Amino acid sequence: MERLEVAARLEAQLAAGKARDAAEAVGFQEAMTPPDATVTDCTYIQMSVVEEIAGVLTISSAAAGALVEQSRRVCSLPLAFEALPSGAMSWQHARIVADETEGLDGSGAAALVAHFFDPDAPHAAWGAAPGELVPSRFRAKVRSWRERHHPESIQKRHAKGATDRRMEYTPDTDGMAWLSLYLPGDTACAIWNRTTATARGLQGPNEPRTLTQLRPDIAASLLLGAGTATELSKVPAPRVDVLVTVPVFALLGATDEPAVLDGFGPIPASRARRLVADGADSFYRVLVDPRDGAPLEIGRKNYRLTETIKRWIRLRDAKCTFPGCTNNTPDNETDHLTAWDHGGTTGISNLAQLCPRHHRLKHHTRWTPGQATSKDPPGWTSPTGRHYEPEHPAPEPAHWPQWLMPAAGQFIDARCADARCIDAGPEDLPPWEPDDDSLIDPDDLSPDDPLWAELLATQLLETPLVPSG
């Protein structure tokens, strides 16, 4: 394990040298280009050096061009580049920085890099460092921050993307082909979740197909309306619960900051408002506290209810909490961190989301989860003693409407002609839930408390969190 760790650091150092040299090669060529050179001449000069880099590295021209662009972008961001030769992150992580800063101006790119790589930056990212996250999880965190802080609103960018929606068909070898859809994120997420749930329902002792094989078969059957459709008719249409986290003011239409779709990421507030207002009973609305960006509890009055706790854990963890796992399917399992028969309680600080594979791994190996909190998933310790920090979702405070902005400890209601001051700050806002002493925290209940038996015997009626009226 130690040798592998050293090898990874050496690879990062080599990648840093290659990126620096590629950027310098193009920079030197540009410096030697006459100032009166035409645009065409400059284009061919750059093409020439890219082709030479391709020849030296024995890669395609397209790959060399991508390497040059990524290298120049990373080298222009010192904080990100310094993490490469130090071995703090891999070239894959550096490429993500390059990709996600594309389209941002200099100050926007610098702010993104500072958020993730400068611990002294205002509101710096917390939890696992960039190089400690698998690249796909790092990309998700970077993209989420970029969506919230992009100078152009997500609503405008989403509208542009929606006009480009399309279906693509690509023939492949062995008589196979690829078929892909470019759709709005909430539509694609709903299709994926429903297909997965239907596939789960078809699995059984007499079904030889794997989950991976069932998904395309179901999609083909539904699109063609033939073939295995009769088989699908044996399975009732599944209900797929999807959590939509919406900042309070965005739900009211006072701000346009993104909402977050469970299993996908940021979506425009307008899409979220439509999902939770049109009566779509698969989508559950979760409000975000504007004071600190933390999600408000789902159904506080029924906090002991099993399904309520499961939804809360899904909201907090967003995916399987095992290091590097990206499984965020709705059928992840809610597991006791400390086993029930060892005195563990059924409270959110002792529960975490695990995919079936890592749930089994936890119970059959010495991979050990740490403690969770109401806002943070657990970290993990490997059998060799290495600790992996939890992958925090890192919520941010919600945006306040322009007419209700904090100023010198007060909130100014600019809609009033006399600019009336509301003499209150965020800490003075009323509580979001009633302070009721009769409510019971499940962490305070012992495993043998008779309330648990009473709860398990109760028939529960689920109602979606959809605003009335």
N, C-alpha and C positions, 0 to 999 in steps of 0.2 A: 504494500500500500504506500509506503514511504517512497519507493522508487517510482511508482506511478505518479505520485504527487510532484516529485522532482522533474519527471519527464514533461508533465503538463506545464510547469513553469518555464522549462527550456523552450518548449514549443511556442509559448507566448512571447518569449524574448526574441526568438527567431522571426516570428510574425511581425513584431515591432520593427525589427531591422529591415525586413522585406518591405513593409509599408513605407518606412522612411525613405528607403532607396528609390522606390517607385515614384513617390511624390517628388523627390529631389531630381530624378531623371527628367521628369516633365518640366519641373521648375527651371532647371538649367537650360533646357531647350527653348523655353519661352523667353528666358533672359537673353539668349543669343539671337532671338528673332528680331530682325530690323523693325524699328518703330513704325516705318511706313509700309510694312507688309500688309497685303490685302487680307480680307477675311478668308478668302479661299486659300491663300498661302498659309495662313495660320492653322487652318483646319488640316491641311495636308501635313504640315510639320508635326502637329500633335498626333495624327494618325501614324506617322512614321515612327515616332518614339514608342507608341503603344504596340505597333507591330514588332519592334525590336524586343520589347519586354516580353511579348508573347513567345518570341523565338528563344530567348534566354531561359524562360521558365517552362518551355514546351507545353504551352496551353493555347487555347483558341484566342482569336482576336477579341471576341466578345468578353471572354473571361478576363483578358488582360485589361480591356477598357473598364470593366467593372472594378477590378483591383485598383486601377489608377484613381477612379472617382472616389472609391471608399477610402483609399489611403490618404488622398488629399484632404478629404473631409475630416477624418480622424486626426490627422496631423495638425489640422487647423484648430483643434480643440485640446489644448494642453492637458487639462485635467483628465480627459478620457485617454489620451495617448500615453500619459505617464503610468496608467494602470496596466498597460501591456508589458513593457520591459520589466516592471516589478513583479510580473506574474500574478497580479491581483485579478486579472480576467483574461479570457481567451480571445483569439481573433474572431470567433463567432460572436462574442459579446460586442466587440468593436464594430463589426459589420452592422449589428442592430443599431448602435448609436449612429452610424453613418446613414442607414436607411431612414431612421425616424427623425433625423434632423434635416433631411431633404425637404426643401420647400419652406424652411424656416429662415428668417434673416439672421444676421450674426448675433444679435442680442437674444433672440429666441432660442437659438441653438446653444448659446453659452448658458442660458438659464436652465435649460433641460439638463445639460451636463453637470452644472453645479448642484442641481437638486439631487442627483444620484451619486456624485463622486466627491462632493465637498461637504464633509460633516459639519462645517461651521456655517453653511449657507442657511438663510432663513427658511424654516419649514423643510429642512433636509429630509430625504427619505430615511426611514428607520426600518429596523429588522435586518434581514439578511443582506449582505453587501452584494453588488451586481455580480461579481465573479463567483459567489456562492449559490446563485440561482442557475438552474439549467436555462439555456438560451431561450426556450419558448416562454418560460415564466418571466424572464427578464424583459422580453419583448412585450409581453402583456402589460407589465407594470409601466414600461416606458411609454407605450402607446396610450395607456389610460391617462397618464400625466399630460402627454402631448395633446390629447383630445380636449382636455379641460383648459389648457393654457394656450392653445393655438390662437393667433391673432384673428383668424377668420372663424366665425361661429360654426359649430358642428352642423347646425341646421342648413347653412348655405352649402357646406361641403357635401352633406348627405344628399341634398337636392341635385347637385352636380353628379354624384355617384349614381343616384337612382336613374338618371337619364341614360346611363351607360349599362343598365342591367341587360343581361344577355344569357344565352345558352351556347355552350361550345362543345363541339364534337371532334375528337382526335382519334383516328385509327391507330391501333397498336399491333404488336406482334402476336403470333399464335391465334389469329382470328378474334382478337379482343379489341376493345375500344374504350376510350374515356368519354364520359358525358358529365359536364359540369354546369352549374347554374350560378350566375352572379346576381345576387338578390339583396334587398335590404336585410340587415342583420337579424331583425326580429322574425322575419318570415323564414329565413334559412334556419334559425335556431329552433323554431317551432316544428319545421319539417324534420329536422334531425332528431329532436326529442320524441316526436310521435312515432317515427320510423323505428327508433330504438325500443320504445315501449312495446310496440306491436311485435317486434322481433323477440323480445323477452317473453311475450305471451305465447308465441308459437313454439318456444323451446320446450323440450320434454324428452322422455325416454325414447319416443318413436320419431323424433326429429333429428336427422343426422347432420343438418346444416349448422354451421357456427353462426354466432351473432354477426360477424363480419360478412358472411355469405347471405344471411337473411336480409340485411338492410337493402342491398341492391335488388334482390328478388322482390321485396315488398314495393319498393319504389317503381320498378318496372311494371309490376302488376297493377298498381294504382294508375300509372300513366297510360298504359295500354288498355286497361279495363278488360283484360283477358288472362289466359294462362293460369297462374296460381291464385286468381281472385277468389275462386271458390274456397280455397284453403284459408284465405284471410277471413272469409265470412264466418268461420268458426270462432274467431276471436272477437270479443266485443271491443268497440272503439275505445282505446284507453284514454284516461284522463291524465294529462301531463301538466303538472304544476310548474309554472315558471315564475320566479320572483323578479319583480321590476322595482328597483330601488330608485325612488324619485325624491329629490330635494323638495321640501315643503313649498317654497316659493315658486319652484319650477312647475309643480303640479297646479298651482293657482294661476299660472301664466304670467307671473310677475317677473320671472327671469327665464333665460333660455339656456341655462347650463345643462350639460348632458345628464341623462338618467343612466342607470347601469342595468343591463339585462343579464340575468344569471346565465352563465355558460357562454356569453358572447363578449360583453364589455359595454363601453359607452354607446348610447344611441341618442338621437335628438330628443329633447323634451317633448316636442310635439308628437312624436311617435309614441312615447310613453303615455302621454295624456290620452291619446286615442285608444291605446291598448286597455287601460284601466277604466275608461269611461264608456266604451262600447259594449260592456257586458261580457267580454271574453272571459269565461269562467275558468280558463286555465292559467290566467295571469293574476298573480297576487301582488297588490300594491304594498310597498314598504316605504314609509316616509323616512327622510333623513333630518336629524335635528340641525337647524341652522346655526346653533351655537358652537358646535364642535365637529360637525360632519359625521357623527356617529349614528348608525341606524337606530331608530326607535324600536322598542320591543314589539313583537307581533302578539297581539292579544294578551296584554298583561293580566287581564282578569282571569284568563284561563291558562296561565303560564305553566301549570302543572300538566296540561294535556299533552299526550305523546306527540301528536302531529304538530302541535305548536312548537314544541321544543325542536323537533326535526327541522322545521322550516327555519327556526332561528339559527341552528347550527349550520345549515346550508348557507344562510345569509352571511354568517361570520366567517366561515372557512372558504366559501366560494368553490372549493374543489377538494379532492383527497388531500389530506394534510401531510402525507408521507413525502419526504424530500424528493423534489424533482418530478413528482407525479402530476400530470395535467388532466387527470380524469375528473370531469365535472358533470357527469351524467346524473340525471335525477335519481337513479337507483343506487347511488352510493349509500353505504351503510353508516348509521350513527352508532359509534362504539364507545363503551365505557373505557376511559383511560386507566382507571383503577377498577378492576373487576368488581362486579356487584357482590360476589361471594367473598371478596376480600375487604368488604366494607365500603366500596365505592358507591356514591350517591348518583341519582339521576338528575344532576344539575348541569348547567351549561359549562361550569368550570371543570367538570369531569367527563365531558363528552366531546367527541371530535368526529369529523366525517372521514371515512376510509372507503376506498374502492374495494370490491371483493378480494382482489389479488393481495393488496397490502393488509387487509384485515386478516387474511389467513397467515401472511408472513409475520405479523405482530404476535399471533398466538403460537407460532411454531418456531420462532427464533428469538434471539436476545435483542432485537431492535426494540427500543424502549421509548415511548412518548413522554414528554415532560408535562408540566401542568398548563392548562389553558386558563383563560380569563373570559370575562363577558365580551371583550373586544378582540382578544388575540387567540389564534389557534395554538396548539402545542408545538414545541420544537421536538427534535428526535435525537437519540444517541444510538450510534451503531454498535454492533458487537465488538468492534475493536476500540471503542471508547471515543470515537470522533463525534462531536456535537454539531448538529445542523439547526441553525436558527429558524424559527417559524417564518413563513412567507406572509408577512403582514399585508392586508389589503390597503393599508395606509389611507384611511378616509380623510378628506379635506373639508374644512368648513364650507357650508353652502354659501352661494352668492346672495347678498342682500339686494333688494330692489333699489334702484337709484333714488327713489323718493323716500327711502328708509335707510339711510347710510349712517354708520357710527361716526360721530364727530365730537371730539373733546369730551368723551364720556356720556354723550347724549345721542338720541336718535332724532333726526330732523325730518319731519313730515313735510316735504316740499310741495305736496299737493295743496296745503293750506295757504291761503293768501298771506297770512301773517307769519308764515314759516314757523308754525307752532312747534315748540320743543317738547318731546316726550321724555321726561326726566327718568330715563331707565337705560340700563346697559344689558348685554346678553345674559349676564348672571342674574339679572333681576326679572327675566321673563318668567311667566308662570310655569309650573311643572307640566310636562306633557301628559302625565298620567296621575290619577288621584292618589293622594297619600292615604291609603287605606290600611289600617293595622290588621284587618282581617285577612289580608292576602298572605299567603304562605310561600316562602322561598324554598324550592325543592332541595337546596343544599342543606337546609336545616332539618330535613327529615331523615331518619335512619332507614336502612333497607327493610327492616321488619315493621315499619309503621303501618297500621291497618289502612291508612289512606291510600296506599299504593294498590292494595287489593280492591278497594272500592273503585279506584280509578280504572283499573283494568277491566272491571265488570260493567263499566258505564258505556252505553251506546253513544257514540259521538256523532254529531251532525256538523259537517264541514260547510262553512259558507265563505265564499271568496271575499277578499278585502277590496271591494269595488265601491267607490263613492256613490251615495244615494243621490237621487235627483239628477 
